[in-house]
Amino acid sequence: MITNHDIVMIGGGGAGLRAAIAIAETNPNLSIAVVSKVYPMRSHTVAAEGGAAAVIKDNDSLENHIHDTIAGGDWMCDQDAVEYFVNEAPREMIQMEHWGCPWSRDLDGTVAVRPFGGMKNERTWFAADKTGFHMLHTLFQTSLKHNNITRYDEWFATKILVENGRCQGVTAIELRSGKIETIAGKATIMCTGGAGRIFPFTTNGAIKTGDGMAMAYRAGVPLKDMEFIQYHPTGLPGTGILITEAARGEGGIMLNKDGYRYLQDYDLGKPLDIDDPSHPVKKSMELGPRDRLSQAFVAEREKERTVPGSYGHVVHLDIRHLGEKKIDKKLPFVRELSKNYAGIDPVYEPIPVRPVVHYMMGGIDTDINGATSLPGLYAAGECACVSINGANRLGSNSLTELLVFGGRAGKAAARFALDAPQLDKDSLELQTADEQNRIIRNFFRRERGTERIFSLRKEMNETMETSAGIYRSEKSLKETCDKIKELKDRFANIVLEDKSLNFNTELTSALELEFMLDVAEAIAYSALERTESRGSHQRSDFPERDDENFLKHSMAYQTNTKPRIDYKDVVITKWPPGERVYGK
């Protein structure tokens, strides 16, 4: 069966909803499908806590935001994209307010902003510490105003349909019934988020399994800069819960087992007394960038200055000095999470934290309009790489990114759809039938498979964490590449116990694992080929940044054997590469 729309959105989170709204506002006659494997309000955008960056105060400037972003990304950002992003950011944030987003306020009634890591000025808008929750609510409620948006909630997209050299929609499984259908469109926008679930300890929700990245990869679209995986320095051990960077932005401090502010030992500045009105200092100590803070944790662990615990070694994030009144006003969710999941009250006790996989800087290669190399296919949000995040994303840029580039991709897709020829329905029906047969053959008709989803996934998690984590080497990465190949070979022998169609979560898990193995492959091979250290990609055997050979984006293409890694130049406009300086 074919369902026709003008534009198909894959993913109903922040980027997907913003793109859908942009299309609806551009042309109310265009038919828009929003296909999501969960209800939109369960999308991972809802989990973002700290805030969204945009210049709004007189003491800040667009130039400062641009430079912070480029330097924070270790000069791997495309500067034309960064300039566009920063210039559009304030307009998007004001638009969100007009749609009803309840931004926190200063006493004079103006929008409140807080400092975030790697930024020289306070420019992070926030709604207490539930910013993503409120933003997603706002976008969802705004989308309901448009009658030309049709939602396909709990539909799982499995394959991009390509005919006549262009994307013409996707195949998708209705989870309730198990039926596989064609959801066709003259343009398709991927907004499926990242792939943090490739790793064992992550802040990412269970749905972030790299679906959109893998589908694009299989369709011949390159995955860009996949080696750059961001660890957030303050994850709550054993939970996958993020303790927001806002806690450090409000003045929280990092302590090792001796109660020592260890970040001063890692070229991140010298600590001010917590009672000093200048504390915290921007771009210093706890407000250094996430990659540097996560790397400092590894060094502390090697020096045996961390605290052993049930879920590995931790350090402490101390916000006690902020006082109960400020914590309840600015960080109520941090207090709630700490009490419910760690059994401690941060008003009285420091919070145990450790680095945790948080964000992927890489993703589907797009231009500044969100267009990929496959005509008719666009991407936005974390699954895309435009690239504004380079080798290390600055905190609070991502929520703004999904607004800016979700909106831009939506408008570009609308223009493409208006000029595109009619869909080839016969071919799309045949491709959907082939995908249905593949799924039945690989997962339902196999009786004697010996491999289990859980075992393969656990082995994938372990190899990615131990060999492709915060620090890598040629030896560890080759081991990871070999292991991923082994797991992909073994996946062909997987067995499913559940042969039903209705809400077959075992089938969904198998398809997600297949996607994750493709993405893991692209990460490992991209990291192996980049023989330098830059941002979140740290090679113990190549500890220095190498601009002469590697000031360029990696481009991973799927082949029948191993990924082919090509490169393309980083766009430099006004800011030549320089040293990343913090704490000075």
C-alpha positions in Angstrom: 0.0 0.0 0.0 1.2 3.5 -0.8 0.4 6.6 1.1 1.3 9.8 -0.8 2.4 13.1 0.7 4.4 16.0 -0.7 7.1 15.8 2.0 7.9 13.0 4.5 9.5 13.9 7.8 11.3 11.0 9.5 11.4 11.8 13.2 9.0 13.9 15.3 11.3 15.6 17.7 12.5 19.2 17.8 14.1 19.2 14.3 11.3 17.3 12.7 8.5 19.4 14.1 10.4 22.7 13.3 10.8 21.5 9.7 7.2 20.5 9.5 6.0 23.9 10.8 8.4 25.7 8.3 6.9 23.8 5.4 3.3 24.4 6.6 4.0 28.1 6.9 5.7 28.2 3.5 2.9 26.6 1.7 -0.3 25.4 3.4 -1.2 23.4 0.4 1.7 21.0 0.8 0.9 17.7 2.4 3.3 16.8 5.2 3.8 13.4 6.9 5.6 13.2 10.3 6.7 9.6 10.8 8.0 8.8 14.2 8.7 5.5 16.0 7.5 7.1 19.3 4.9 9.8 20.1 6.5 13.2 19.4 6.6 14.2 23.1 8.7 11.1 23.8 11.4 12.3 21.4 14.8 12.8 22.9 14.6 16.6 22.6 12.4 16.4 25.7 15.5 15.3 27.8 17.6 18.5 27.1 17.9 20.4 30.3 20.4 23.3 30.2 19.3 25.7 27.5 19.7 27.0 24.0 22.3 29.5 22.8 21.6 32.8 21.1 23.0 36.4 21.4 20.5 38.7 23.1 22.4 40.7 25.7 24.2 44.0 25.1 27.4 42.6 26.6 27.6 39.9 23.9 28.0 39.9 20.1 27.4 37.7 17.1 31.1 37.7 16.5 31.8 36.3 19.9 29.3 33.5 19.4 30.8 32.6 16.0 34.3 32.5 17.3 33.4 30.5 20.5 31.7 27.9 18.3 34.5 27.6 15.8 37.3 27.5 18.4 35.2 25.1 20.6 34.9 22.8 17.5 38.7 22.9 17.2 38.4 24.6 13.8 36.5 21.7 12.2 33.3 23.7 11.8 32.2 25.0 8.4 32.4 28.7 9.0 29.7 29.8 6.5 27.3 27.5 8.3 28.3 28.8 11.7 27.8 32.4 10.6 24.3 31.6 9.3 23.5 29.7 12.5 24.5 32.4 14.8 22.8 35.2 12.9 19.5 33.3 12.7 19.6 32.0 16.3 18.1 35.1 18.0 15.2 35.2 15.6 14.4 31.6 16.2 14.4 32.0 20.0 12.2 35.0 19.8 9.8 33.1 17.5 9.7 30.3 20.1 8.7 32.8 22.7 5.9 34.1 20.5 4.7 30.5 20.1 4.6 30.1 23.9 7.9 28.8 25.2 8.2 30.0 28.8 11.8 31.3 28.9 13.1 32.2 32.4 13.3 35.9 33.2 15.5 38.3 35.0 14.0 40.6 37.6 13.6 43.4 35.0 11.5 41.1 32.8 14.1 40.5 30.1 15.1 37.0 29.0 17.5 35.4 31.4 20.7 33.8 30.1 23.3 31.6 31.9 26.9 30.8 31.2 27.8 27.5 29.5 31.1 25.7 28.8 33.5 27.1 26.2 31.6 30.4 25.8 33.0 33.8 26.7 29.6 35.3 27.4 26.3 34.3 29.0 24.1 33.5 26.0 22.2 30.4 27.0 18.4 30.9 27.2 16.7 28.5 29.5 13.4 27.5 31.1 14.7 26.5 34.5 16.4 23.2 33.8 13.7 21.6 31.6 14.4 23.6 28.5 14.1 20.8 26.0 10.8 19.7 27.6 9.3 23.2 27.2 10.7 23.7 23.6 9.3 20.3 22.4 5.9 21.1 24.0 5.9 24.5 22.2 6.8 23.0 18.8 4.3 20.1 19.2 1.4 22.5 20.1 2.3 24.8 17.3 2.3 21.9 14.8 -1.3 21.1 15.8 -2.4 24.4 14.3 -1.6 23.2 10.8 -4.1 20.9 9.1 -1.7 19.8 6.4 0.5 18.0 8.9 -0.4 14.3 9.3 1.3 12.3 12.1 2.3 8.7 11.8 3.0 7.9 15.5 4.7 4.6 16.3 5.7 3.9 12.7 9.3 2.7 12.2 11.0 3.7 9.0 13.3 1.0 7.7 14.5 2.0 4.2 14.9 5.1 1.9 13.2 4.5 -1.5 15.3 5.7 -4.4 14.0 5.8 -8.0 15.1 7.9 -11.0 18.1 9.1 -9.0 16.1 10.8 -6.3 14.6 10.0 -2.9 10.9 9.3 -3.1 10.0 8.4 0.5 10.5 5.5 2.8 9.2 2.1 3.8 7.8 2.0 7.4 6.4 -0.6 9.8 3.2 0.3 11.7 4.2 -1.0 15.1 0.7 -1.7 16.2 -0.2 -4.0 13.3 3.2 -5.0 11.9 2.2 -4.0 8.3 4.8 -2.5 6.1 3.8 0.3 3.8 5.2 2.9 1.5 5.0 6.5 2.8 5.9 8.3 -0.4 7.0 12.0 -0.8 8.6 14.2 -3.4 11.1 15.2 -0.6 12.1 13.5 2.6 13.7 15.0 5.7 15.7 12.9 8.2 15.4 14.1 11.7 16.0 10.9 13.6 18.6 12.1 16.1 21.9 10.6 17.0 23.2 7.1 17.8 24.4 7.2 21.4 23.0 3.8 22.1 25.9 2.3 20.3 27.8 2.9 23.6 26.9 1.3 26.9 26.7 4.4 29.0 24.9 7.3 27.4 22.5 10.1 28.2 20.6 9.2 25.0 17.1 7.8 25.1 16.5 4.2 24.0 15.2 5.4 20.6 18.5 6.9 19.5 19.9 4.0 17.5 21.2 5.8 14.4 18.3 4.8 12.2 18.3 7.8 9.8 22.1 7.8 9.6 22.2 4.2 8.6 19.3 4.5 6.1 21.2 7.4 4.4 24.5 5.5 4.5 22.8 2.4 2.8 21.4 4.7 0.1 24.8 6.0 -0.9 24.9 9.2 1.1 28.2 9.7 3.0 28.4 10.1 6.8 30.6 13.0 7.7 33.0 13.4 10.7 31.7 10.3 12.4 34.9 9.9 14.6 33.8 12.9 16.7 31.8 11.5 19.6 31.1 13.9 22.6 31.3 12.7 26.1 29.5 14.9 28.6 31.6 15.1 31.8 28.7 14.9 34.3 26.5 11.8 33.8 24.8 10.2 36.8 26.5 6.8 37.2 24.4 3.7 36.3 21.5 5.6 35.0 22.3 7.4 31.7 20.9 10.5 33.2 22.5 13.8 32.5 23.3 16.3 35.2 23.0 19.4 33.1 25.9 21.7 32.3 23.7 24.4 33.8 24.8 23.1 37.2 28.3 24.3 36.5 27.1 27.4 34.8 25.3 28.4 38.0 28.6 27.9 39.9 29.0 24.1 40.6 32.5 22.9 41.1 34.2 19.6 40.2 36.1 17.7 43.0 38.3 14.6 43.0 38.4 12.0 45.9 40.5 14.4 47.9 38.1 17.3 47.6 40.5 19.1 45.2 39.4 21.1 42.2 41.4 19.1 39.8 40.6 20.9 36.6 43.2 23.5 37.5 45.9 20.9 36.7 44.7 20.6 33.0 45.4 24.1 31.6 41.8 25.2 32.2 42.6 28.1 34.5 42.9 28.7 38.3 40.0 28.4 40.6 38.3 31.4 42.2 36.8 31.1 45.7 33.2 30.0 45.4 32.2 33.1 47.4 33.9 35.4 44.9 31.3 37.3 42.9 33.3 36.6 39.7 32.9 32.9 40.1 32.4 31.0 37.8 34.7 32.5 35.2 33.6 32.0 31.6 35.8 29.6 29.5 37.7 28.6 32.7 37.8 25.6 35.0 34.3 24.0 35.2 33.2 26.1 32.3 35.8 24.7 30.0 34.6 22.6 27.0 33.1 19.2 27.4 35.9 17.3 25.6 38.6 18.8 27.8 36.7 18.1 31.0 36.0 14.5 30.0 39.7 14.0 29.1 40.7 15.4 32.5 38.5 12.8 34.2 40.5 10.0 32.5 43.7 11.5 33.6 42.5 11.7 37.2 41.4 8.1 37.1 44.8 7.1 35.9 46.3 9.0 38.8 44.0 7.1 41.2 42.4 10.3 42.3 38.8 9.3 41.4 36.2 7.6 43.7 35.5 3.9 43.0 31.8 3.0 43.0 29.3 0.4 41.9 29.2 1.7 38.4 32.9 2.5 38.0 35.0 5.5 39.0 33.4 8.9 39.7 34.3 12.4 40.7 32.0 14.9 42.5 29.9 17.8 41.3 29.3 20.1 44.3 26.5 22.6 44.2 25.9 22.8 47.9 27.2 26.3 48.2 24.5 27.6 45.9 22.0 27.1 48.6 18.5 25.5 48.6 16.7 28.6 47.4 18.9 29.0 44.2 18.9 25.3 43.5 15.1 25.1 43.7 14.8 28.1 41.4 17.5 27.4 38.8 18.1 23.6 39.1 15.0 22.0 40.4 15.2 19.0 38.0 18.9 18.4 39.0 17.7 18.1 42.6 14.8 15.8 41.7 17.0 13.5 39.6 19.7 13.3 42.2 17.3 12.4 44.9 15.3 9.9 42.9 18.2 8.1 41.1 21.3 8.6 43.2 19.7 8.8 46.6 21.4 12.0 47.5 20.1 15.6 48.0 22.5 18.0 46.3 21.6 20.7 48.8 23.5 18.7 51.4 25.7 16.3 49.4 27.9 16.4 46.3 26.6 14.5 43.2 28.7 11.6 41.9 29.3 12.0 38.2 31.4 10.5 35.3 31.8 11.2 31.6 29.0 9.7 29.5 28.4 9.6 25.7 26.1 12.5 24.9 26.2 13.7 21.3 27.5 13.0 17.8 29.1 15.9 16.0 29.1 13.8 12.8 26.2 12.6 10.8 24.6 12.7 7.3 26.5 15.0 5.1 24.4 18.1 4.2 24.9 21.5 2.7 23.7 24.7 4.5 20.2 24.0 3.2 20.1 20.6 4.7 20.3 18.9 1.3 22.3 15.7 0.9 24.0 14.3 -2.2 20.8 12.3 -3.0 18.3 14.7 -4.6 15.1 14.9 -2.6 16.7 13.8 0.7 17.4 16.4 3.4 18.5 16.1 7.1 18.5 18.3 10.2 19.3 18.0 13.9 21.8 15.6 15.4 21.5 13.0 12.6 22.9 15.6 10.2 26.3 17.2 9.9 26.1 20.7 8.3 28.8 21.2 10.1 28.5 23.7 12.9 29.8 21.5 15.7 33.2 20.5 14.3 35.2 18.2 16.6 33.4 19.3 19.8 29.9 20.8 20.2 29.6 23.6 22.7 26.8 23.1 25.1 23.4 24.8 24.3 24.2 25.1 20.6 22.3 21.9 19.7 18.8 23.0 20.7 19.2 26.2 18.7 20.7 24.2 15.8 17.6 22.0 15.5 15.5 25.2 15.2 17.7 27.0 12.7 18.5 24.1 10.4 15.2 22.3 10.9 13.5 25.4 9.7 15.9 25.9 6.8 15.7 22.3 5.7 11.9 22.5 5.8 11.9 25.5 3.5 14.4 23.9 1.1 12.4 20.7 0.9 9.2 22.6 0.2 10.8 24.4 -2.8 12.2 21.0 -4.1 8.8 19.3 -3.7 7.0 22.0 -5.6 9.2 21.5 -8.7 9.7 17.7 -8.4 8.0 15.4 -10.9 5.3 12.9 -10.0 6.3 9.8 -8.0 6.9 6.4 -9.6 4.3 4.4 -7.7 4.9 1.1 -9.4 8.6 1.1 -8.6 7.9 2.2 -5.0 5.5 -0.7 -4.5 8.1 -3.1 -5.8 10.8 -1.7 -3.5 8.5 -2.0 -0.5 7.6 -5.6 -1.4 11.4 -6.3 -1.6 11.9 -4.7 1.9 9.0 -6.7 3.3 10.5 -9.9 1.9 13.9 -9.1 3.3 12.5 -8.6 6.8 10.4 -11.9 6.6 13.4 -13.8 5.2 16.0 -12.5 7.6 13.9 -12.5 10.8 10.9 -14.7 10.6 11.8 -17.7 8.4 15.1 -18.4 10.0 14.6 -21.3 12.4 18.1 -22.4 13.5 19.8 -19.1 14.2 22.1 -19.1 17.2 22.8 -15.5 17.8 20.8 -13.3 20.2 20.2 -9.6 19.9 21.3 -8.9 23.5 24.6 -10.6 23.2 25.6 -8.9 20.0 24.5 -5.5 21.3 26.4 -6.0 24.5 29.6 -6.9 22.6 29.1 -3.9 20.4 28.7 -1.6 23.4 31.8 -3.0 25.1 34.1 -2.7 22.1 33.0 0.9 21.3 33.5 2.0 24.9 36.9 0.3 25.5 38.5 0.8 22.1 36.7 3.8 20.5 35.9 5.9 23.6 37.5 9.1 25.0 41.0 7.9 24.0 41.9 5.8 21.0 44.9 4.2 19.3 45.7 2.4 16.1 45.7 -0.9 17.9 42.4 -0.3 19.7 40.6 1.0 16.6 41.8 -1.9 14.4 40.4 -4.2 17.1 37.1 -2.3 17.0 36.9 -2.5 13.2 37.5 -6.2 13.3 35.0 -6.7 16.1 32.3 -4.8 14.3 32.9 -6.8 11.1 32.6 -10.0 13.2 29.3 -8.8 14.8 27.9 -7.9 11.4 28.7 -11.4 10.1 27.2 -13.0 13.2 24.1 -10.8 12.8 23.2 -12.9 9.7 22.6 -15.8 12.1 20.3 -13.9 14.5 17.2 -15.6 15.7 13.8 -14.1 16.9 11.6 -15.9 19.3 8.6 -13.6 18.7 7.0 -14.4 15.3 4.0 -12.2 15.8 3.3 -8.9 14.0 1.6 -6.7 16.6 4.1 -4.6 18.6 7.0 -7.0 18.0 9.6 -5.2 20.0 12.1 -8.0 19.3 11.9 -7.3 15.6 12.3 -3.6 16.3 15.4 -4.3 18.5 16.9 -6.4 15.7 16.4 -3.7 13.1 17.8 -1.1 15.4 20.9 -3.2 16.1 21.4 -3.6 12.4 21.4 0.2 12.0 23.7 0.6 15.0 26.3 -1.8 13.5 26.4 0.2 10.3 26.9 3.5 12.2 29.5 1.9 14.5 31.4 0.8 11.4 31.5 4.3 10.1 32.7 5.6 13.4 35.5 3.1 13.9 37.0 3.4 10.4 36.7 7.2 10.3 38.6 7.3 13.7 41.2 4.9 12.5 42.0 7.0 9.4 42.3 10.3 11.3 45.8 10.1 12.7 45.8 13.2 14.8 44.1 14.4 18.0 41.4 17.1 17.6 38.5 17.9 20.0 36.7 14.8 21.1 38.9 12.6 18.9 42.0 11.8 21.0 44.6 9.4 19.6 47.2 8.4 22.2 49.5 7.5 19.4 49.0 10.8 17.6 48.6 13.3 20.4 48.9 16.5 18.3 46.5 18.3 16.0 47.6 18.1 12.4 46.1 20.9 10.4 48.3 20.3 7.4 46.9 16.8 6.8 43.6 16.7 8.7 41.9 20.1 8.6 39.2 18.4 6.5 36.0 16.4 7.0 36.0 12.7 6.8 33.4 11.2 4.5 32.4 7.5 5.1 30.8 5.7 2.2 29.4 2.2 2.6 30.8 -0.5 0.4 30.4 -4.3 0.2 33.5 -4.8 2.4 34.6 -1.9 4.6 33.7 1.8 4.5 35.6 4.0 2.0 36.9 7.1 3.8 37.3 10.2 1.6 37.8 13.8 2.7 36.6 17.2 1.8 37.8 20.7 2.9 36.6 22.5 5.9 35.0 25.9 4.9 37.2 28.7 6.2 35.8 32.3 5.8 37.3 34.7 8.3 38.8 32.7 11.2 42.1 30.8 10.4 42.9 27.9 12.7 44.4 28.9 16.0 45.1 27.5 19.5 42.2 26.6 21.7 42.8 28.7 24.8 40.8 28.4 28.1 41.3 29.7 31.5 43.3 32.8 30.4 
